[in-house]
Amino acid sequence: MTFSSPAGRTASPGAHDEPPEPPGRFGLLLLLLIVNYLLAAFSIQKLAEPLQVVLFAAVILLALRNSPLRRRQVRIAVAVVLTGSLAGVAAALTGARAGYGWAEIWKALILLFSAVLIVRRVLARRTVTIQSIYGAISAYLIVGLMFAACYAAIQSLGTAPFFVHGESASPQIFQYFSFTTLTTLGYGDFTAAGDGGRAIATLEALIGQVFLATLVARLVAAFRAPGERDG
């Protein structure tokens, strides 16, 4: 049995009517993350730190725009993000190790919040679309950038070098180390020296494997092209 809708269309019982997704909702976020990664990779440290704070603030603002939070909650979150990001930029521009360290902690916090918002939004959808895939990939990249910020904070706020043999460290190297850890490639050219750094690196490797094996794999398996869903 079918039921007639006000527009004269028919709908089957139990059909799930979801509001259409705005086009490019997570595609724009994924593009911003890729640009962010490349800009940080080819910038000097003095410029990369404040630039990343600004770009990560844009990331979380996009995540908030796509989140199911109430308007009042979004306004409060935006105010906190803008205030904290301005403080983070100011701290990074001081050029002091402590300033870099606190800027990295702020970056890690807003990236963690962004990842939670994106994953929550993706899982809330009953239908898996290409935007869902973009969202999951964006969250995966955010996790890698978040751990890179954690490593940089340990380096800046600690007294000992983060890597063994006193290897030089920069935002670019931390990003490289983070993503090789997240994807468990294990090149071995950089190794954390302290127990804290090793513990966080192990946690990142576990999260990376679980993320790919559960969320991303599940979404890809459930994805259907629009024509297939209509059929």
C-alpha positions as CSV (number, residue, x, y, z in Angstrom):
1,M,0.0,0.0,0.0
2,T,1.2,3.5,-0.8
3,F,0.1,6.9,0.6
4,S,-0.3,10.0,-1.4
5,S,1.7,13.1,-0.4
6,P,0.3,16.7,-0.7
7,A,2.3,17.1,-3.9
8,G,0.7,14.1,-5.4
9,R,3.7,11.8,-4.9
10,T,3.6,8.4,-3.3
11,A,5.6,7.2,-0.3
12,S,5.9,3.8,1.1
13,P,5.1,3.2,4.8
14,G,8.2,3.5,7.0
15,A,10.1,5.6,4.5
16,H,12.7,7.8,6.1
17,D,12.3,11.4,5.1
18,E,15.5,13.3,5.8
19,P,16.1,16.9,4.8
20,P,18.5,17.1,1.8
21,E,22.1,17.8,2.6
22,P,23.5,21.2,1.6
23,P,25.8,20.7,-1.5
24,G,29.5,20.8,-0.7
25,R,28.9,20.7,3.1
26,F,31.9,18.5,4.0
27,G,33.6,18.8,0.6
28,L,34.6,22.4,1.5
29,L,35.8,21.3,4.9
30,L,38.0,18.6,3.3
31,L,39.4,21.1,0.8
32,L,40.3,23.5,3.6
33,L,42.1,20.8,5.5
34,I,44.2,19.8,2.5
35,V,45.1,23.4,1.9
36,N,45.9,23.8,5.6
37,Y,48.2,20.8,5.5
38,L,50.0,22.0,2.4
39,L,50.4,25.6,3.6
40,A,51.8,24.4,6.9
41,A,54.2,22.0,5.2
42,F,55.7,24.8,3.0
43,S,55.8,27.6,5.6
44,I,58.4,28.6,8.0
45,Q,57.7,27.9,11.7
46,K,57.2,31.6,12.6
47,L,54.5,31.9,10.0
48,A,53.1,28.3,10.2
49,E,52.0,28.6,13.9
50,P,49.7,31.6,13.7
51,L,48.5,30.5,10.2
52,Q,47.4,27.1,11.5
53,V,45.6,28.7,14.4
54,V,43.5,30.8,12.0
55,L,42.9,27.9,9.6
56,F,41.9,25.5,12.4
57,A,39.5,28.1,13.7
58,A,37.9,28.2,10.2
59,V,37.7,24.4,10.4
60,I,35.8,24.3,13.6
61,L,33.5,27.2,12.4
62,L,32.6,25.0,9.4
63,A,32.1,22.1,11.6
64,L,29.8,24.2,13.8
65,R,27.9,25.3,10.8
66,N,27.2,21.7,9.9
67,S,26.4,20.6,13.5
68,P,23.0,19.8,14.9
69,L,23.6,22.2,17.9
70,R,21.1,24.8,18.8
71,R,21.6,28.3,17.6
72,R,22.4,29.6,21.1
73,Q,25.0,26.9,21.6
74,V,26.6,27.6,18.3
75,R,26.8,31.3,19.1
76,I,28.5,30.6,22.4
77,A,30.9,28.1,20.7
78,V,31.8,30.6,18.0
79,A,32.5,33.3,20.6
80,V,34.8,31.0,22.5
81,V,36.6,29.8,19.3
82,L,37.2,33.4,18.1
83,T,38.4,34.6,21.5
84,G,40.7,31.6,22.1
85,S,42.1,31.7,18.5
86,L,43.0,35.4,18.9
87,A,44.8,34.5,22.1
88,G,46.5,31.6,20.3
89,V,47.7,33.8,17.5
90,A,49.0,36.3,19.9
91,A,50.8,33.6,21.9
92,A,52.4,32.2,18.7
93,L,53.5,35.6,17.5
94,T,55.6,36.1,20.7
95,G,58.1,33.6,19.3
96,A,58.6,32.1,22.8
97,R,58.6,28.3,23.4
98,A,55.8,28.7,25.9
99,G,53.8,30.7,23.5
100,Y,54.1,28.1,20.8
101,G,53.2,25.4,23.4
102,W,49.9,27.1,24.4
103,A,49.0,27.8,20.8
104,E,49.5,24.1,20.1
105,I,47.3,23.1,23.0
106,W,44.5,25.4,21.7
107,K,44.9,23.9,18.3
108,A,44.5,20.4,19.7
109,L,41.4,21.3,21.6
110,I,39.5,22.9,18.7
111,L,40.5,20.0,16.4
112,L,39.2,17.5,19.0
113,F,35.9,19.3,19.2
114,S,35.7,19.5,15.4
115,A,36.3,15.8,15.0
116,V,33.6,15.0,17.6
117,L,31.1,17.3,15.8
118,I,31.8,15.9,12.4
119,V,31.6,12.2,13.5
120,R,28.4,12.9,15.4
121,R,26.9,14.5,12.4
122,V,27.9,11.8,9.9
123,L,26.6,9.0,12.1
124,A,23.3,10.8,12.6
125,R,22.4,10.5,9.0
126,R,20.4,7.4,8.0
127,T,21.5,7.7,4.4
128,V,25.2,7.5,3.5
129,T,26.0,10.0,0.7
130,I,29.3,11.3,-0.8
131,Q,29.2,14.1,1.8
132,S,29.2,11.5,4.5
133,I,32.4,10.1,3.0
134,Y,33.9,13.5,2.8
135,G,33.0,14.1,6.4
136,A,34.6,10.9,7.6
137,I,37.8,11.6,5.7
138,S,37.9,15.1,7.1
139,A,37.6,13.8,10.6
140,Y,40.4,11.4,9.9
141,L,42.7,14.2,8.7
142,I,41.7,16.3,11.8
143,V,42.7,13.5,14.1
144,G,46.2,13.4,12.5
145,L,46.5,17.2,12.8
146,M,45.3,17.1,16.4
147,F,48.0,14.6,17.4
148,A,50.6,16.7,15.6
149,A,49.6,19.6,17.7
150,C,49.9,17.4,20.9
151,Y,53.5,16.4,20.0
152,A,54.4,20.0,19.2
153,A,53.0,21.1,22.6
154,I,55.1,18.5,24.4
155,Q,58.2,19.7,22.6
156,S,57.5,23.4,23.3
157,L,56.5,23.0,27.0
158,G,59.0,20.3,27.9
159,T,62.7,20.6,28.6
160,A,64.0,17.6,26.6
161,P,63.8,17.0,22.8
162,F,60.7,15.1,21.7
163,F,62.6,12.8,19.3
164,V,65.5,10.5,20.1
165,H,69.1,11.7,19.3
166,G,67.9,15.3,19.6
167,E,66.4,15.3,16.1
168,S,65.2,18.7,15.0
169,A,61.5,19.3,15.3
170,S,59.2,21.7,13.4
171,P,55.4,21.8,12.7
172,Q,56.1,20.1,9.3
173,I,58.0,17.2,11.0
174,F,55.4,16.8,13.6
175,Q,52.7,16.5,10.9
176,Y,54.8,14.0,9.1
177,F,55.4,12.0,12.2
178,S,51.7,12.1,13.2
179,F,50.4,10.9,9.9
180,T,53.0,8.1,9.5
181,T,51.9,7.1,13.0
182,L,48.1,7.4,12.3
183,T,48.4,5.3,9.2
184,T,50.9,2.9,10.8
185,L,53.4,3.3,7.9
186,G,56.2,3.2,10.4
187,Y,59.1,4.7,8.4
188,G,61.2,4.8,11.5
189,D,63.2,7.9,10.7
190,F,61.7,9.7,13.7
191,T,61.0,8.1,17.1
192,A,59.6,9.7,20.3
193,A,62.1,9.8,23.0
194,G,60.0,10.2,26.1
195,D,57.4,7.8,27.6
196,G,54.7,10.3,27.2
197,G,55.3,10.8,23.6
198,R,55.5,7.1,22.9
199,A,52.2,6.5,24.8
200,I,50.4,9.2,22.7
201,A,51.9,7.8,19.5
202,T,50.6,4.3,20.4
203,L,47.2,5.8,21.1
204,E,47.2,7.6,17.8
205,A,48.1,4.4,15.9
206,L,45.2,2.5,17.6
207,I,42.7,5.3,16.9
208,G,43.8,5.4,13.3
209,Q,43.3,1.7,12.8
210,V,39.9,1.7,14.6
211,F,38.8,4.7,12.6
212,L,39.5,3.2,9.2
213,A,38.3,-0.3,10.1
214,T,35.0,0.9,11.6
215,L,33.7,4.3,10.6
216,V,35.2,4.8,7.1
217,A,34.8,1.1,6.0
218,R,31.2,1.1,7.2
219,L,30.4,4.3,5.4
220,V,32.0,3.1,2.1
221,A,30.2,-0.2,2.3
222,A,26.8,1.4,2.9
223,F,27.3,4.1,0.3
224,R,25.0,4.1,-2.7
225,A,24.9,6.4,-5.6
226,P,21.8,8.6,-6.0
227,G,20.5,6.5,-8.9
228,E,20.9,3.3,-6.8
229,R,19.1,4.8,-3.9
230,D,16.2,5.8,-6.1
231,G,16.0,2.3,-7.5
